[in-house]
Amino acid sequence: MDEQLAATIGERVRLRCLASRLPKTVIAGLAGITADYLYQIERGLKLPTVTVLKQLAEVLHVSADELLSSSPKRGASTRPGAAGDALYRAFTRPLPPDAAAVDLKALQHNIFGAWQTWQTSATRYSELTPDLPALVVETEQALRSAANSSAADRREVQFCAADLYALLRSVAKRLGRVDVSLLAADRAIRAGENADDPLRLAMAQWNLAQVLLADGEAEGAEDVAMQAAEALSPQAAEDLDAVALRGALLLVGSIAAARQGNVWQARERVQTVEPLAKRTGERNTLWTVFGPTNVAMHAVSVEVEAGAAADGLRLAERIDHDRSPSIERRVAFLLDQAKGQVQRRDFGSALVMLSATEREAPEDLKHRPAAHKLLETLVQRARRSVATEAARLATRVGAPL
């Protein structure tokens, strides 16, 4: 028996059985097998025949291919890969030589609107991803045409590019395209440098550090974030936007330190940032979402990263996450709490947090790898009632397990 294939099919069959509202005995009977045989299939102890696999697929209302796969099939128009591929093509294909002139004011308006959608809409993926490739092309056209513009217009175009590519860094990361995310972060840094704007350059470096964290390069992320924070120190003496960006960079540095096992240093950095947040209040400088609420959320993240789930969850109880202007941060906070509950083996409470995430932003459960891992853990390790609800939640939002 191919043990890996049996385990893969077993996981898929178990997920679909849990997600269905039929008792196991009914599923087995409709498929023409015994309940014990179905149990052995689910546990990877038996590899079903092709006939049995087809019968199970028919009863569970899925294709046999889906039961053979380690992840559910998606339509070409909705799978994350299609959106990521479209962004990559927009970044890498040459511009048409006879492109029309770009309306700079309209471009600024569209980028601002895209950021607002990304930070506030529960359906931000489906709303944004179809339009972003064209926005990339339009921005690149504006950059090429800027050589013949005034100095003020050239600078405004660089502002647009920095802002757009900062957005695309986050979107590409959530679509699972670290390559596109890194490319976007690099272009944001180039635009910040060309604009001679220390704040946008710092924002771009914050984005680069985020990409490195997502790619498992915590040491590189820490270096980028801490050097950028130090470079902002003189400006942060007077400018509250600079204070906010410096604080945001230090928070990235705290998470990077925690992921390298330097927990006390991570905690010290969060404590260092607290007075900065008191100075700025809740602020969203260049879409980096800094303030007392975000600092408190990062304190929770550090404890969860350190495996101190009880401390992290105790801190989380004091936080009103609705005060954050970014749905991105609110979802990350809910997932951190779910992760902490899993660390404590309180799978029921973890499911409560994931259900709250669904209410907040169902598309994030579909796209975020951290959410997929949590759901999979509940399906595999929780008691049957919790596992069943987790499987139904995963199926409902289209999360690949």
C-alpha positions in Angstrom: 0.0 0.0 0.0 1.2 3.5 -0.8 1.1 4.9 2.7 1.5 8.6 1.7 -1.3 8.3 -0.9 -3.5 6.5 1.7 -2.9 9.3 4.2 -3.6 12.0 1.6 -6.9 10.4 0.5 -7.8 9.6 4.1 -7.4 13.3 5.1 -9.5 14.5 2.2 -12.3 11.9 2.9 -12.3 12.7 6.6 -12.6 16.5 5.9 -15.5 16.0 3.5 -17.2 13.6 5.8 -16.9 16.0 8.7 -18.2 18.9 6.5 -21.2 16.9 5.3 -24.2 16.7 7.6 -24.6 12.9 7.2 -23.7 10.4 9.9 -20.7 8.2 9.0 -23.0 5.1 8.9 -25.1 6.8 6.3 -22.1 7.8 4.2 -20.7 4.3 4.3 -24.0 2.7 3.4 -24.6 5.0 0.4 -21.0 4.3 -0.8 -21.6 0.5 -0.4 -19.0 -0.1 2.3 -19.0 -0.7 6.0 -18.6 2.0 8.6 -15.4 0.3 9.8 -14.0 0.3 6.3 -14.7 4.0 6.0 -13.0 4.6 9.4 -9.9 2.8 8.1 -9.9 4.9 5.0 -10.1 8.1 7.0 -7.2 7.1 9.1 -5.0 6.2 6.2 -5.0 2.5 7.1 -6.8 1.4 3.9 -6.3 2.6 0.4 -9.7 2.5 -1.3 -10.2 1.0 -4.7 -11.1 3.2 -7.6 -14.7 2.0 -7.4 -15.0 2.9 -3.7 -13.3 6.2 -4.3 -15.8 7.1 -7.0 -18.7 6.0 -4.8 -17.5 8.1 -1.9 -17.0 11.1 -4.2 -20.5 10.8 -5.4 -21.9 10.6 -1.9 -19.8 13.6 -0.7 -20.7 15.7 -3.8 -17.1 16.2 -4.9 -14.9 14.9 -7.7 -12.7 11.9 -7.3 -9.8 14.1 -8.3 -10.4 16.3 -5.3 -10.2 13.3 -2.9 -6.9 12.4 -4.5 -5.5 15.8 -4.1 -3.8 17.4 -1.1 -5.7 20.6 -1.8 -9.1 21.3 -3.2 -9.5 22.3 -6.9 -10.2 25.9 -7.7 -11.6 27.6 -10.7 -9.1 29.5 -12.9 -10.8 32.8 -12.1 -10.8 32.4 -8.3 -7.7 30.5 -7.3 -5.0 32.6 -5.7 -2.4 31.5 -8.3 -4.3 33.2 -11.1 -4.2 36.6 -9.4 -0.6 36.2 -8.4 0.4 35.2 -12.0 -1.4 38.2 -13.3 0.5 40.5 -11.0 3.8 38.9 -12.0 3.1 39.4 -15.7 2.2 43.1 -15.0 5.5 43.6 -13.3 7.7 41.8 -15.9 6.2 42.4 -19.3 7.4 45.3 -21.4 5.2 48.4 -21.8 3.6 49.1 -25.1 5.5 51.8 -27.0 2.5 53.8 -27.9 0.7 53.9 -24.5 -1.7 56.8 -23.8 -0.7 59.5 -21.4 -1.6 58.9 -17.7 -3.9 61.2 -15.8 -1.8 61.7 -12.6 -4.6 62.9 -10.4 -6.8 59.9 -11.4 -3.8 57.6 -10.7 -3.4 59.1 -7.2 -7.1 58.7 -6.6 -7.2 55.1 -7.7 -4.2 54.1 -5.6 -5.7 55.8 -2.6 -9.0 54.0 -3.2 -7.2 50.6 -3.5 -5.5 51.2 -0.2 -8.8 52.0 1.5 -10.4 48.9 0.1 -7.4 46.8 1.3 -7.6 48.1 4.8 -11.4 48.2 5.2 -13.2 45.7 3.0 -14.1 42.2 4.1 -14.0 41.2 0.4 -10.8 43.0 -0.4 -9.2 40.2 -2.4 -12.1 39.7 -4.8 -12.6 43.5 -5.1 -8.9 44.4 -5.7 -7.1 41.6 -7.5 -8.8 42.0 -10.9 -7.8 45.7 -11.1 -4.3 45.7 -9.7 -2.4 44.5 -12.8 -3.8 47.3 -14.9 -2.8 49.7 -12.1 0.7 48.4 -12.2 0.9 49.0 -15.9 -0.5 52.5 -15.6 2.0 53.4 -12.9 4.9 52.1 -14.9 3.7 54.1 -17.9 3.5 57.2 -15.7 7.1 56.6 -14.5 8.3 56.3 -18.1 6.5 59.5 -19.2 7.7 61.4 -16.1 11.0 62.3 -17.8 9.2 64.9 -19.8 7.3 66.4 -16.9 8.0 69.0 -14.3 10.1 68.2 -11.2 7.0 68.4 -9.0 5.1 66.0 -11.3 8.1 63.6 -11.4 8.1 63.5 -7.6 4.3 62.9 -7.5 4.7 60.0 -9.8 7.4 58.5 -7.6 5.0 58.9 -4.6 2.3 57.0 -6.5 4.8 54.2 -7.3 6.0 53.9 -3.7 2.4 53.8 -2.4 1.2 51.3 -5.0 4.1 48.9 -4.6 3.7 49.0 -0.8 0.2 47.8 -1.3 1.2 45.1 -3.8 3.8 43.8 -1.4 1.0 43.0 1.1 -1.4 41.7 -1.5 1.2 39.4 -3.1 2.2 38.1 0.3 -1.3 37.1 1.1 -1.6 35.4 -2.4 1.4 33.3 -1.5 3.6 35.0 -4.1 6.7 35.9 -2.1 8.6 36.5 -5.3 6.1 39.2 -6.4 6.0 40.6 -2.9 9.8 41.0 -2.9 9.8 42.5 -6.3 7.1 45.0 -5.2 9.1 45.9 -2.0 12.2 46.5 -4.1 10.4 48.8 -6.5 8.9 50.7 -3.5 12.4 51.3 -2.2 13.5 52.6 -5.6 10.6 54.9 -5.8 11.1 56.2 -2.3 14.8 56.9 -3.1 13.9 58.6 -6.4 11.3 60.8 -4.7 13.9 61.9 -2.1 11.3 61.2 0.6 12.6 59.8 3.9 9.1 58.7 5.0 8.3 56.8 1.9 11.7 55.2 1.9 11.1 54.1 5.5 7.7 52.8 4.6 9.3 50.8 1.7 12.0 49.4 4.1 9.2 48.4 6.5 7.6 46.5 3.6 10.8 44.8 2.7 11.3 43.7 6.3 7.8 42.2 6.2 8.6 40.2 3.1 11.8 38.8 4.6 9.8 37.8 7.7 7.3 36.0 5.5 10.1 34.2 3.7 11.7 32.9 6.9 14.5 35.5 6.8 14.1 36.9 10.3 17.7 38.0 10.7 17.6 39.9 7.4 14.2 41.4 8.4 15.6 42.6 11.7 18.6 44.2 10.1 16.5 46.1 7.6 14.0 47.3 10.2 16.4 48.4 12.8 18.7 50.2 10.4 15.7 52.0 8.9 14.5 52.9 12.4 17.9 54.4 13.3 18.0 56.4 10.1 14.6 58.0 11.0 15.7 59.0 14.6 16.7 62.6 13.8 13.5 63.3 11.9 11.4 61.6 14.6 12.4 64.3 17.1 9.8 66.7 15.6 7.7 64.9 13.0 4.9 62.6 14.4 4.7 60.8 11.0 8.4 59.9 11.4 7.7 58.8 15.0 5.0 56.5 13.8 7.1 55.0 11.0 10.0 54.5 13.4 7.7 52.8 15.8 6.3 50.5 13.1 9.8 49.5 12.1 10.8 48.7 15.7 7.7 46.5 16.0 8.8 44.5 13.0 12.2 44.3 14.7 10.5 42.9 17.8 8.8 40.1 15.8 12.0 39.3 14.0 13.8 39.0 17.3 11.1 36.7 18.7 11.3 34.4 15.7 15.1 34.1 16.3 14.5 33.1 19.9 15.5 36.5 21.4 12.3 36.9 23.4 13.6 39.3 26.0 14.9 41.6 23.3 11.6 41.4 21.5 9.7 42.4 24.7 12.2 45.2 25.3 11.5 46.6 21.9 7.8 46.6 22.4 8.3 48.4 25.7 10.5 51.0 23.9 7.8 51.6 21.4 5.0 52.2 23.9 6.0 55.9 24.6 6.2 56.5 20.9 2.6 55.3 20.5 1.4 57.6 23.3 3.0 60.5 21.4 1.4 59.7 18.1 -2.0 58.2 19.2 -3.8 56.0 16.6 -2.1 56.9 13.3 -2.0 55.4 9.8 1.0 57.1 8.3 1.5 55.7 4.8 -0.8 52.9 5.6 1.5 51.4 8.3 -1.2 51.5 11.1 0.8 52.6 14.2 -0.5 53.5 17.6 -1.3 52.1 21.1 -3.7 49.4 19.7 -1.1 48.1 17.2 1.6 48.1 19.9 -0.6 46.1 22.2 -1.4 43.6 19.4 2.4 43.2 18.8 2.9 42.5 22.5 0.5 39.6 22.1 2.3 38.4 18.9 5.6 38.3 20.7 4.2 36.2 23.5 2.6 33.7 21.1 5.8 33.5 19.0 7.6 32.8 22.3 5.2 30.0 23.1 3.9 31.9 26.2 0.3 31.5 25.1 -1.2 32.1 28.5 0.6 35.5 28.8 -0.3 36.4 25.3 -4.0 35.6 25.7 -4.2 37.5 29.0 -2.8 40.6 27.2 -5.3 40.1 24.3 -8.2 40.3 26.7 -7.5 44.0 27.3 -7.4 45.0 23.6 -10.3 46.4 21.7 -9.2 45.2 18.2 -12.0 47.2 16.6 -10.0 50.3 17.2 -7.5 49.3 14.6 -8.3 51.0 11.2 -6.8 48.0 9.3 -8.7 44.7 8.7 -5.3 43.2 8.0 -4.1 43.9 11.6 -7.5 42.9 13.1 -7.4 39.5 11.3 -3.7 38.9 12.3 -4.7 39.6 15.9 -7.6 37.1 15.8 -5.3 34.5 14.3 -2.6 35.1 16.9 -5.2 34.4 19.6 -6.3 31.2 17.8 -2.7 30.1 17.6 -2.3 30.8 21.3 -5.4 28.7 22.1 -4.0 25.8 19.9 -0.8 26.0 21.9 -2.9 25.4 25.0 -4.8 22.7 23.3 -8.0 24.6 23.8 -9.3 23.8 20.3 -12.8 25.0 21.0 -11.6 28.5 21.9 -9.4 28.4 18.8 -12.5 27.7 16.7 -14.3 30.6 18.3 -11.4 32.9 17.1 -11.5 31.4 13.6 -15.2 31.9 13.5 -14.7 35.5 14.5 -12.2 35.9 11.7 -14.8 34.6 9.3 -17.3 37.2 10.4 -14.6 39.9 10.1 -13.1 38.8 6.7 -14.0 35.4 5.3 -11.7 35.9 2.3 -8.7 36.0 4.7 -9.4 32.5 5.9 -9.3 31.4 2.3 -6.0 33.1 1.5 -3.9 33.2 4.7 -1.5 30.2 5.2 -1.6 30.7 8.9 -5.4 30.3 8.9 -5.1 27.1 6.8 -2.6 25.6 9.3 -4.9 26.4 12.2 -7.9 24.9 10.5 -6.0 21.8 9.6 -4.8 21.4 13.2 -8.4 21.5 14.5 -9.7 19.0 11.9 -6.9 16.6 12.7 -6.6 17.0 16.5 -9.7 18.4 18.0 -12.6 16.4 19.4 -15.2 15.4 16.8 -17.7 18.2 17.4 -15.0 20.9 17.0 -13.3 19.1 14.1 -16.6 18.9 12.3 -17.3 22.6 12.7 -13.7 23.4 11.6 -14.1 21.3 8.5 -17.4 23.0 7.7 -15.8 26.4 8.2 -12.9 25.5 5.9 -15.3 24.2 3.2 -17.5 27.2 3.5 -14.7 29.7 2.9 -12.8 27.6 0.4 -9.7 27.2 2.5 -7.3 24.5 1.2 -6.5 21.8 3.7 
